[in-house]
Amino acid sequence: MSAPHAQAGETPAQRRTFAVAVAVILLVIVVAFRLLHPFQPAAWSYQVLTLCLLVAAIAGRALLPFRGPEGERRDLVWPTPVLWLAIFLAAVLPYLQTLRVGFVSDDFGLAAAVREAAGPLDAMGSAAFRAFYRPLALLLWWLGDHLWHGAPVGYHAVALLLHGLNALLVYALGRRLIGSTYAALMAALLFAVHPLHVEPVTWIAAGSDLLCATFSLLSLLSLEASLGATSRRSKAALTAGALGAFLLALLGKESAFPLPGVVALRLLLDSDPERRSKALPLTGLYALLLLLYLAWRSSVLGGIGGYSMPLTVWNTLFPSAPLLMIADFLFPVHRTLFAAHLTSWLWWLALLGLALAAFWWLLGLDRVPARRLWLWLGFVFLMAVPTWVFRWQPSASLEWTRFAYLPTIGLALMFGDLCAGRGLAWRRSAAVGVLILAAATALTICYVTPWREAGRLASRAVTSGLTMLDKLKTDDGPSTLYVSNLPQAWQGAPVFANCYPQALILATGAPVPVRVISDIPRSGGIHPNVMAVSLLKPGEHIVSWDPKSESLHLVRSGGGQP
């Protein structure tokens, strides 16, 4: 905003109007949700709980005037290179163990697809990934196959670099919008270490989320620079750069399409009338580019592609996605992971600590200018729009959290704004912020552990499959295997998802006669799915994964063999 530390022209009456308006809107959503889903309390209870907390906080905020930063307004004076290094290390160090994860799930399919491509343009086309149009992400896969021969550690290293870069961009955006080094630093650090980002940073296939966030942040930063430029040529160049970065974000992943809404919100909430007047033309340029992208995407895919669920406004999905992201961001503690890696009583202790931290957040809302609160919450709700087509439900293991990578930038910036509003007084504010960062870092390190186990299981399954193919090979050629009971996930981290044949293709460098089927009946009979494909002729075998021995074993062979 143009007034970084205090909201210019903001009066207690304006703040009360803001708080009452938001509270009324949220209450309407709560009532509508209840009326539309009277018989499904479990489906909306988490959303309604989060809504009620927001209503209580915002309505209570109306009773207080804007107090501004606590105590004497001071800011950090650390050298910029030191701040950058601290942010980058905070983003990378908790994830170093991901370098040993390897490929899991969709990684095998993407790696196999780009390996078969004739060149970079072919790899970026729809033939490599028909469900979505993400040419920039696929180009990164193709480059990895040629630069480091497709080794998983190379892709993981790139993911760490992208996450570190994104944390630095969050810092730069915070400096622009809030005007406080301390606020920007705390926002970037929380974004860097928050456990909600474990899935997109650790899973190579989710690298498209990292790319999308990188160019989305670059677009917003270029836009901010253009607003502050003095010459017409500089404004035009920076605006073109903002639009170009937006296009690259879309080519990384379609999750960037709500960005024009964020641009409009940012400009309309500016206290400078001249900047507010630019909302329509600049948003129009973003919207025009989005329409051109959608037209091109439709021509490539033969339709919009991707999400199969219809996007309806009033269903079980609205407004659960952004609200559950906020809930998960404030309370990223999950019993499944705690029970497996820590102790059950520690889960309760962590939950209590995070509840106190959330209370600290709510108490500081009166120190954040109303316009910026609108911007932070609006950023979350707008960037969460792509996830409204999913049944986003509370997860016991942070599954699907890659979709929160972009929206939670707004929550990280709100955290930084709260820290700056409370001031640098160590006893009253800074200590709490540091404790929140320390807790987030500890949870992130803990939540990466299941991914290492998932990678180990995937490697074991591939090795066992190669052994079984070699064992059942005949003089007439390789046998056909129907594989069942493969491990699908480990505490939320995916192991396989229809990509087992591609994993064997990567290992052998040639097509393999393997098909994955559903679970085989305990009686040992031939599964109906197999009967529909074949009557198990000689050379065809059903094999099943044994979780105890972590290997495949033979269940039945064709030609009357047991």
VENVENFEN-V257783 format. One record per helix or strand of 3 or more residues. SS is the DSSP state (2 for helix, 1 for strand). FROM is the first residue (numbers start at 1). TO is the last residue. Records with the same first field share a line. If there is no record, write none. Layout:
SS=FROM-TO + FROM-TO
//
This chain:
2=12-36 + 41-61 + 80-93 + 96-100 + 106-115 + 120-124 + 135-147 + 152-178 + 181-193 + 195-202 + 204-228 + 232-252 + 254-268 + 273-276 + 279-301 + 320-330 + 335-341 + 344-363 + 365-367 + 370-383 + 385-389 + 401-404 + 408-422 + 426-471 + 500-508 + 528-533
1=480-484 + 514-516 + 540-546 + 551-557
//
